[in-house]
Amino acid sequence: MMRAAAVLLGVLFAGASCLADGAGQPDAPDRFACDALKAINLTEPTGAPVRVAEVGILPAAGDQPRLCRVNGFIDPQVGFEIRMPVTHWNGKLLVT
């Protein structure tokens, strides 16, 4: 299951790399790029059924930049939430 989660994170971050090029308020291209993550079939690369339940852009708050938030499940019972910067992502990933 840990392998599936690691592959899932890699696929989502690779699919969202286009989010790092925007600036300012969420506009149509940013929203489209974030929403497009919902259409990615993650079952094959992870080896487990994956369902993306919700995708959306969170507004900037304080020192936190705008984020593309992805919520979903890896069957049978692993929930996940990933928050990716819409702009200026440094390409690093921290899994806790």
C-alpha positions, 0 to 999 in steps of 0.5 A, a space after each residue: 500500500 505504501 508503494 501505491 501511495 508513493 506512485 500516486 504522489 509521483 503521478 499527481 505531482 508530475 501531472 500538476 507540474 503545469 500549475 507552477 507557471 501561473 501567477 496572481 489570482 486563480 484564473 481559468 488556466 490554473 483552475 483547468 490544470 487543477 481540475 484536470 487532475 480529476 480525470 487522471 486514471 491512477 489505478 494502473 500506475 499505483 496497482 490499487 483502485 484510486 478514486 479522486 473525490 474532490 479537486 479545487 484551488 485554495 486561496 492564498 492565506 498569510 504566507 501560504 500560497 494558492 494551492 491545488 487541493 486533491 482529496 481521494 481514496 486508495 482502496 480499500 481504506 486509505 484516504 489522502 489529501 495533497 496540496 500543490 502550489 499553483 505558482 512557484 513550486 520548487 519541485 520538492 515533495 515532503 511526505 509526512 
